[in-house]
Amino acid sequence: METRAFGKTGMQVSVLGFGGAEIGQSDQGTVDRLLHSAMDAGLNMIDTAECYGNSEELIGKSLKGRRDDVYLFTKCGHAAGIDGPDWDPLVLEQTIDRSLKRLQVDHVDVIHLHSCSEEVLRQGSVIDVLQRAKKAGKTRFIGYSGDASDALYAVNTGVFDSFETSVSIADQQAIELTIPEAVKREIGIIAKRPVANVAWKHETMSDDNYAYPYWVRLGELQYDFLSDVQEGVKQALKFTLSIPGVATAIVGTANPDRWKQNAAMLADGSTLNSEAFEAIRTRWKEIAGQDWIGKI
């Protein structure tokens, strides 16, 4: 599996990372098979969060004896069961310690603020908590996960080592708004939702479905390569990995075979040729509405 430099951190991350949201209600055996087979095939980056059900606990148990095989990232900010409001500094400190306990580690490689608003960032206390956690050795680096104007403010603070944002064939605001700024600051960049939840595979979708905005956008964009679901996944994944600055794309799944299938799609290279990439960008610029902002 190809690896890329992760900003100025010194880490070399696999171009495919594992997103831990979808395993939150899985059984341990399934997660063990999924993660061990992925690591055996070259995956070395795992991303999870405090609010992904039992994801942290499942990953922690699965990584016993293999912690040094991966870069381990988590996200914080939501109380998720701890008594107190989201983004409260004391609650934030508690959730960080809880994450380390769940993951069965004394430190992670990156802790991200999880979709934190500009208003909260400007108060400064949440950044202080992360910086103290870094100084205490609970994390090697600190990061921000989010989109649109909130993310632009976060990137421009200059305090973060890592930036996780939504970017895909159906979500391209970050390509011009935030990613170039992160590149200037040598911030490691993670693409989340790199295949837009494969929303195009559905003939219909309820408007309360999380992927509904992507489904609507793709219905208007009408990319010809989406006529075949698997070819669509391949082209979408390669598009995201072709964006200058993106180091890794995290794919979430609870299917033990899915990560290997996605890895196989990149066997002939992880990027599109320039003509194919620009065709997708051109179509976006022609069709995208003003309200097609990055999806949190």
Backbone hydrogen bonds, N-H to C=O, Kabsch-Sander energy under -0.5 kcal/mol:
donor,donor_aa,acceptor,acceptor_aa,energy
4,R,13,V,-2.6
6,F,11,M,-2.7
7,G,5,A,-1.1
8,K,186,E,-2.1
9,T,6,F,-1.7
13,V,4,R,-2.3
13,V,11,M,-0.6
15,V,2,E,-2.4
17,G,15,V,-0.5
17,G,249,A,-2.6
18,F,45,M,-2.7
19,G,17,G,-0.5
19,G,251,V,-1.7
20,G,18,F,-0.5
20,G,47,D,-3.0
23,I,20,G,-0.6
24,G,21,A,-1.1
26,S,23,I,-2.4
31,V,27,D,-1.9
32,D,28,Q,-2.7
33,R,29,G,-2.2
34,L,30,T,-2.4
35,L,31,V,-2.9
36,H,32,D,-2.5
37,S,33,R,-1.8
38,A,34,L,-1.9
39,M,35,L,-2.8
40,D,36,H,-2.3
41,A,37,S,-1.3
42,G,39,M,-1.4
43,L,38,A,-2.5
46,I,71,Y,-2.6
47,D,18,F,-3.1
48,T,73,F,-1.6
50,E,75,K,-1.6
52,Y,49,A,-1.2
53,G,51,C,-0.7
54,N,24,G,-2.2
55,S,52,Y,-2.3
58,L,54,N,-2.6
59,I,55,S,-2.6
60,G,56,E,-2.7
61,K,57,E,-2.2
62,S,58,L,-2.0
63,L,59,I,-2.0
64,K,61,K,-1.1
66,R,63,L,-3.0
67,R,63,L,-0.7
69,D,66,R,-2.0
70,V,67,R,-1.3
71,Y,44,N,-3.4
72,L,70,V,-0.5
73,F,46,I,-3.1
73,F,71,Y,-0.6
74,T,110,V,-2.1
76,C,112,H,-2.9
82,I,79,A,-1.5
84,G,82,I,-0.6
87,W,77,G,-2.1
88,D,85,P,-1.5
92,L,88,D,-3.0
93,E,89,P,-2.2
94,Q,90,L,-1.9
95,T,91,V,-2.6
96,I,92,L,-2.0
97,D,93,E,-2.0
98,R,94,Q,-2.4
99,S,95,T,-2.5
100,L,96,I,-2.1
101,K,97,D,-2.0
102,R,98,R,-2.9
103,L,99,S,-2.6
104,Q,100,L,-0.7
104,Q,101,K,-0.6
105,V,100,L,-2.1
108,V,138,K,-2.0
109,D,72,L,-2.7
110,V,72,L,-1.3
111,I,141,F,-1.5
112,H,74,T,-2.5
113,L,143,G,-2.2
114,H,76,C,-2.9
115,S,113,L,-1.1
115,S,145,S,-2.9
121,L,117,S,-2.5
122,R,118,E,-2.7
123,Q,119,E,-0.8
123,Q,120,V,-0.8
124,G,120,V,-0.7
124,G,121,L,-1.4
128,D,124,G,-2.1
129,V,125,S,-2.0
130,L,126,V,-1.8
131,Q,127,I,-2.5
132,R,128,D,-2.3
133,A,129,V,-2.2
134,K,130,L,-2.3
135,K,131,Q,-2.3
136,A,132,R,-2.2
137,G,134,K,-1.3
138,K,133,A,-2.5
139,T,133,A,-0.8
140,R,108,V,-1.6
141,F,109,D,-1.3
143,G,111,I,-2.7
144,Y,162,S,-2.1
145,S,113,L,-2.7
146,G,164,E,-2.4
150,D,147,D,-0.7
151,A,147,D,-1.4
152,L,148,A,-1.9
153,Y,149,S,-2.1
154,A,150,D,-2.1
155,V,151,A,-2.9
156,N,152,L,-2.1
157,T,153,Y,-0.8
157,T,154,A,-1.0
158,G,154,A,-0.5
158,G,155,V,-1.2
161,D,142,I,-3.0
162,S,142,I,-1.0
163,F,188,G,-2.8
164,E,144,Y,-2.5
165,T,190,I,-2.5
167,V,192,K,-1.5
168,S,171,D,-1.7
171,D,168,S,-1.3
175,I,172,Q,-1.1
176,E,172,Q,-0.5
176,E,173,Q,-1.2
177,L,173,Q,-2.4
178,T,174,A,-0.9
179,I,174,A,-2.6
182,A,178,T,-2.2
183,V,179,I,-2.5
184,K,180,P,-2.0
185,R,181,E,-1.2
186,E,183,V,-1.7
187,I,182,A,-2.5
188,G,161,D,-2.5
189,I,245,G,-0.6
190,I,163,F,-2.8
191,A,248,T,-2.9
192,K,165,T,-2.7
192,K,190,I,-0.6
193,R,250,I,-0.5
196,A,193,R,-1.8
198,V,195,V,-2.8
199,A,196,A,-1.7
201,K,198,V,-1.6
202,H,199,A,-1.4
209,N,206,S,-1.8
212,Y,209,N,-1.9
214,Y,211,A,-0.6
215,W,211,A,-2.2
216,V,212,Y,-2.5
217,R,213,P,-2.2
218,L,214,Y,-2.9
219,G,215,W,-1.7
220,E,216,V,-1.2
220,E,217,R,-0.7
221,L,217,R,-2.5
222,Q,218,L,-2.3
226,L,223,Y,-1.4
227,S,224,D,-1.4
228,D,225,F,-0.7
232,G,228,D,-2.6
233,V,229,V,-2.3
234,K,230,Q,-2.3
235,Q,231,E,-2.7
236,A,232,G,-2.7
237,L,233,V,-2.7
238,K,234,K,-2.3
239,F,235,Q,-2.2
240,T,236,A,-2.1
241,L,237,L,-2.1
242,S,238,K,-0.8
242,S,239,F,-1.1
243,I,239,F,-0.5
243,I,240,T,-1.2
246,V,243,I,-2.1
247,A,189,I,-2.3
248,T,189,I,-1.3
249,A,15,V,-2.6
250,I,191,A,-2.4
251,V,17,G,-2.3
251,V,249,A,-0.5
252,G,250,I,-0.5
253,T,19,G,-0.6
258,R,255,N,-1.5
259,W,255,N,-0.6
261,Q,257,D,-1.8
262,N,258,R,-2.5
263,A,259,W,-2.7
264,A,260,K,-2.2
265,M,261,Q,-1.1
266,L,262,N,-0.5
266,L,263,A,-1.3
267,A,264,A,-1.5
269,G,266,L,-2.1
272,L,238,K,-0.6
277,F,273,N,-2.3
278,E,274,S,-2.5
279,A,275,E,-1.7
280,I,276,A,-1.6
281,R,277,F,-2.1
282,T,278,E,-2.8
283,R,279,A,-2.1
284,W,280,I,-2.1
285,K,281,R,-2.4
286,E,282,T,-1.8
287,I,283,R,-1.9
288,A,284,W,-3.1
292,W,289,G,-1.8
293,I,291,D,-2.0
296,I,294,G,-0.6
